[in-house]
Amino acid sequence: MPETPAPSSLSGIAALARARDPDRFLCALFAPAAKREALFTLIGFNHELARAREAARTPLLALIRLQWWRDVVAEAAAGKPPRLHEVAGPLHAAITAGLLEPAALLALADAREAEAEEEGMPTEAAFQAYLRGTAGGFAVAVGRLLGASGAALVALQEAGVAYGLAGVLRSVPALAGQGRCLLPAETLARHGLSAEAAAAAPGAAGPVVAALAAAGARPAEARRLGLGRLVTAAGLPLVLARRDLRRLRLGRAVPPGRGLGDRLAVIGAGLLGRI
């Protein structure tokens, strides 16, 4: 088992990854030591993109934040000096070292624009595209960093979609508190709801959450990732996705913090290399 670093020994970007995305931080501990700092940096970058809409008062301001991060990536790729920011600095270093691909980072930023759309997710196809580009794209970027290619990247994207779906479903109450809903409008409509109604009363969206969780759980349970040990960390979020989707399809809440069972499930899969 990889040694869990003491908080005092973490780099700035590792500490940020641990605080902002503990799920992926835990999974990242199973990556080869030489790649971990770049992986923590990718986690930090993804977190900044994910909070663009949350931190902005309007969709336009969210788009401006996303463009700022695109500029950070483009400047690093062009060899310009890094910007003064706790994530931008490590990101610049990882890009210039050839560890993170600018095109993949820009694609992650592009995919987040869907969160700034006034109409939300109008269709199930748009929702799936969003999941493939965000959590799916993140999983592919991690896979590339760790040396995956070909069919492994396709499998990782699907695993990322499952993790992203579980994340959206877990976040329905929190997003409602911001007056937002990312559930697809056409799915809501089949249950007699609108995005506005779900945001106003998230409990009413329970049947929609359960239905989407059940649909996502079936392929997630069936999928087994045949990844080499060096790439295991890229697929470990699927372990948590399976557990979350099982809870959600049964109408059970997912605890805000990970319990011992979730952590042990990730550790066991990481040690055995079986996902």
C-alpha positions as CSV (number, residue, x, y, z in Angstrom):
1,M,0.0,0.0,0.0
2,P,1.4,3.5,-0.8
3,E,2.3,5.4,2.3
4,T,-0.2,8.1,3.2
5,P,1.8,11.3,3.5
6,A,1.6,13.3,6.6
7,P,-0.2,16.7,6.1
8,S,3.0,18.5,7.0
9,S,4.9,16.7,4.3
10,L,2.5,17.6,1.4
11,S,3.4,20.1,-1.2
12,G,1.1,23.0,-1.7
13,I,-0.7,21.5,-4.7
14,A,-1.0,18.1,-2.9
15,A,-2.5,19.7,0.1
16,L,-5.0,21.6,-2.1
17,A,-6.0,18.3,-3.9
18,R,-6.5,16.6,-0.6
19,A,-8.7,19.4,0.7
20,R,-10.7,20.0,-2.4
21,D,-11.1,16.6,-3.9
22,P,-10.4,13.9,-1.3
23,D,-11.8,11.1,-3.5
24,R,-9.3,11.6,-6.3
25,F,-6.5,12.4,-3.9
26,L,-6.9,9.0,-2.3
27,C,-6.9,7.4,-5.7
28,A,-3.9,9.4,-6.7
29,L,-1.8,7.8,-3.9
30,F,-1.7,4.6,-6.0
31,A,0.0,6.4,-8.9
32,P,3.7,6.0,-9.4
33,A,5.5,8.5,-7.1
34,A,7.1,10.2,-10.0
35,K,3.7,11.1,-11.5
36,R,1.9,12.1,-8.3
37,E,2.7,15.8,-8.2
38,A,1.4,16.2,-11.8
39,L,-1.7,14.2,-10.9
40,F,-2.3,16.4,-7.9
41,T,-1.9,19.4,-10.2
42,L,-4.5,17.9,-12.6
43,I,-6.9,17.5,-9.7
44,G,-6.3,21.1,-8.6
45,F,-6.9,22.3,-12.2
46,N,-10.1,20.3,-12.5
47,H,-11.3,21.7,-9.2
48,E,-10.8,25.2,-10.4
49,L,-12.8,24.5,-13.5
50,A,-15.6,22.8,-11.6
51,R,-16.0,25.7,-9.2
52,A,-16.1,28.3,-12.0
53,R,-19.9,28.4,-12.1
54,E,-20.3,28.0,-8.4
55,A,-17.9,30.9,-7.6
56,A,-19.4,33.3,-10.3
57,R,-22.5,35.4,-9.8
58,T,-23.6,35.0,-13.4
59,P,-23.0,32.6,-16.2
60,L,-21.0,35.2,-18.1
61,L,-18.6,35.5,-15.2
62,A,-18.2,31.7,-15.1
63,L,-17.2,31.8,-18.8
64,I,-14.7,34.5,-18.1
65,R,-13.2,32.3,-15.3
66,L,-12.9,29.4,-17.7
67,Q,-11.2,31.6,-20.3
68,W,-8.7,32.7,-17.7
69,W,-7.7,29.0,-17.2
70,R,-7.5,28.5,-21.0
71,D,-5.1,31.4,-21.1
72,V,-3.0,29.9,-18.3
73,V,-2.7,26.7,-20.4
74,A,-2.0,28.5,-23.6
75,E,0.7,30.6,-22.0
76,A,2.4,27.6,-20.5
77,A,2.3,25.8,-23.9
78,A,3.8,29.0,-25.5
79,G,6.7,29.1,-23.0
80,K,5.5,32.3,-21.3
81,P,6.1,32.8,-17.5
82,P,3.5,31.3,-15.1
83,R,0.8,33.3,-13.5
84,L,0.9,33.8,-9.7
85,H,-1.7,31.4,-8.5
86,E,-1.5,28.3,-6.3
87,V,-2.7,26.0,-9.2
88,A,-1.4,28.0,-12.2
89,G,2.2,27.7,-11.1
90,P,2.3,23.9,-10.7
91,L,0.2,23.6,-13.9
92,H,2.7,25.6,-15.8
93,A,5.5,23.4,-14.5
94,A,3.6,20.1,-15.4
95,I,2.9,21.4,-18.9
96,T,6.4,22.6,-19.7
97,A,7.7,19.3,-18.4
98,G,5.6,17.5,-20.9
99,L,3.6,15.6,-18.2
100,L,0.2,17.2,-19.0
101,E,-1.2,17.8,-22.5
102,P,-2.5,21.3,-23.3
103,A,-5.1,20.0,-25.7
104,A,-6.6,17.7,-23.0
105,L,-6.6,20.5,-20.4
106,L,-8.3,22.9,-22.9
107,A,-11.0,20.2,-23.6
108,L,-11.7,20.0,-19.9
109,A,-12.3,23.7,-19.8
110,D,-14.5,23.6,-22.9
111,A,-16.7,20.8,-21.3
112,R,-17.4,23.0,-18.3
113,E,-19.1,25.6,-20.4
114,A,-22.3,23.4,-20.3
115,E,-22.6,24.4,-16.6
116,A,-22.9,28.0,-17.5
117,E,-25.7,27.5,-20.0
118,E,-28.9,29.2,-18.9
119,E,-31.1,26.3,-20.0
120,G,-29.0,23.8,-18.0
121,M,-29.0,20.2,-19.5
122,P,-31.9,20.2,-22.0
123,T,-31.5,16.6,-23.2
124,E,-30.1,13.3,-22.0
125,A,-27.7,13.4,-24.9
126,A,-26.4,16.8,-23.8
127,F,-26.1,15.4,-20.2
128,Q,-24.1,12.4,-21.4
129,A,-21.8,14.7,-23.5
130,Y,-21.2,16.8,-20.4
131,L,-20.3,13.8,-18.4
132,R,-17.9,12.4,-21.1
133,G,-16.2,15.8,-21.4
134,T,-15.8,16.6,-17.7
135,A,-15.3,13.5,-15.5
136,G,-14.7,11.3,-18.5
137,G,-12.2,13.7,-19.9
138,F,-10.5,13.9,-16.5
139,A,-10.1,10.1,-16.3
140,V,-8.6,10.1,-19.8
141,A,-6.2,12.8,-18.9
142,V,-5.1,10.8,-15.8
143,G,-4.7,7.7,-18.0
144,R,-2.5,9.5,-20.5
145,L,-0.4,10.9,-17.6
146,L,0.1,7.4,-16.3
147,G,0.9,5.8,-19.7
148,A,-2.5,4.3,-20.8
149,S,-3.4,4.2,-24.4
150,G,-5.9,2.7,-26.9
151,A,-8.7,0.6,-25.4
152,A,-7.7,1.5,-21.8
153,L,-8.5,5.1,-22.4
154,V,-11.9,4.3,-23.8
155,A,-12.6,2.2,-20.7
156,L,-11.3,5.0,-18.5
157,Q,-13.6,7.5,-20.1
158,E,-16.6,5.3,-19.4
159,A,-15.5,4.8,-15.8
160,G,-15.2,8.6,-15.5
161,V,-18.7,9.0,-16.8
162,A,-20.0,6.8,-14.0
163,Y,-18.1,8.7,-11.4
164,G,-19.3,12.0,-12.9
165,L,-22.9,10.8,-12.9
166,A,-22.7,9.8,-9.2
167,G,-21.2,13.2,-8.4
168,V,-24.0,15.1,-10.1
169,L,-26.7,12.9,-8.4
170,R,-25.0,13.3,-5.0
171,S,-24.9,17.1,-5.5
172,V,-28.6,17.6,-6.3
173,P,-29.4,19.2,-2.9
174,A,-26.2,21.3,-2.9
175,L,-26.9,22.6,-6.4
176,A,-30.5,23.3,-5.4
177,G,-29.1,25.5,-2.7
178,Q,-27.5,27.6,-5.4
179,G,-30.7,27.7,-7.5
180,R,-29.2,25.2,-10.0
181,C,-30.0,21.8,-11.4
182,L,-27.9,19.7,-13.8
183,L,-30.4,16.9,-14.3
184,P,-31.5,16.6,-17.9
185,A,-34.7,18.4,-18.6
186,E,-36.3,15.7,-20.7
187,T,-35.7,13.1,-17.9
188,L,-37.3,15.5,-15.4
189,A,-40.2,16.1,-17.7
190,R,-41.0,12.4,-17.8
191,H,-41.5,12.7,-14.1
192,G,-43.6,15.8,-14.3
193,L,-40.8,18.1,-13.2
194,S,-38.8,21.0,-14.6
195,A,-35.3,22.1,-13.7
196,E,-36.7,25.0,-11.8
197,A,-39.0,22.8,-9.8
198,A,-36.2,20.4,-8.9
199,A,-34.0,23.3,-7.8
200,A,-36.8,24.7,-5.7
201,A,-37.6,21.3,-4.1
202,P,-34.8,18.9,-4.6
203,G,-36.6,16.1,-2.7
204,A,-39.1,16.0,-5.5
205,A,-36.3,14.9,-7.9
206,G,-35.7,11.7,-5.9
207,P,-37.4,9.4,-8.5
208,V,-35.3,11.0,-11.2
209,V,-32.1,10.5,-9.2
210,A,-33.0,6.9,-8.5
211,A,-33.8,6.2,-12.2
212,L,-30.5,7.8,-13.5
213,A,-28.5,6.0,-10.8
214,A,-30.1,2.7,-11.8
215,A,-29.3,3.3,-15.5
216,G,-25.7,4.2,-14.7
217,A,-25.2,1.5,-12.1
218,R,-25.8,-1.4,-14.6
219,P,-22.8,-0.6,-16.9
220,A,-20.7,0.5,-14.0
221,E,-21.2,-2.9,-12.2
222,A,-20.6,-4.9,-15.4
223,R,-17.5,-3.0,-16.4
224,R,-14.2,-4.4,-15.2
225,L,-11.1,-2.4,-16.0
226,G,-8.1,-4.5,-17.2
227,L,-5.5,-1.9,-16.4
228,G,-1.8,-2.4,-15.6
229,R,-0.7,-1.7,-12.1
230,L,0.9,1.6,-13.1
231,V,-2.4,2.9,-14.4
232,T,-4.6,1.6,-11.6
233,A,-5.0,5.0,-10.0
234,A,-6.8,6.3,-13.1
235,G,-9.6,3.8,-12.7
236,L,-10.0,3.8,-8.9
237,P,-12.8,6.4,-8.8
238,L,-15.0,3.8,-10.5
239,V,-14.9,1.9,-7.2
240,L,-16.6,4.8,-5.4
241,A,-19.0,5.4,-8.3
242,R,-20.4,1.9,-8.0
243,R,-20.9,2.3,-4.3
244,D,-22.6,5.7,-4.7
245,L,-24.8,4.6,-7.5
246,R,-26.0,1.6,-5.5
247,R,-27.0,3.9,-2.6
248,L,-28.7,6.4,-4.9
249,R,-30.8,3.9,-6.9
250,L,-32.2,2.7,-3.6
251,G,-33.1,6.2,-2.5
252,R,-30.4,6.4,0.1
253,A,-28.3,9.5,0.7
254,V,-24.6,9.5,0.1
255,P,-22.8,10.7,3.2
256,P,-20.9,14.0,2.6
257,G,-17.7,12.5,3.8
258,R,-16.2,9.1,2.9
259,G,-16.7,6.5,5.6
260,L,-14.3,3.7,6.4
261,G,-16.1,1.3,4.0
262,D,-15.6,3.5,1.0
263,R,-11.9,4.1,1.8
264,L,-11.2,0.5,2.4
265,A,-12.9,-0.4,-0.9
266,V,-10.5,2.0,-2.8
267,I,-7.5,0.7,-0.9
268,G,-8.4,-2.9,-1.5
269,A,-8.9,-2.4,-5.2
270,G,-5.7,-0.3,-5.4
271,L,-3.6,-3.0,-3.7
272,L,-5.1,-5.8,-5.8
273,G,-5.1,-3.9,-9.0
274,R,-8.6,-5.1,-9.7
275,I,-11.3,-2.5,-10.5
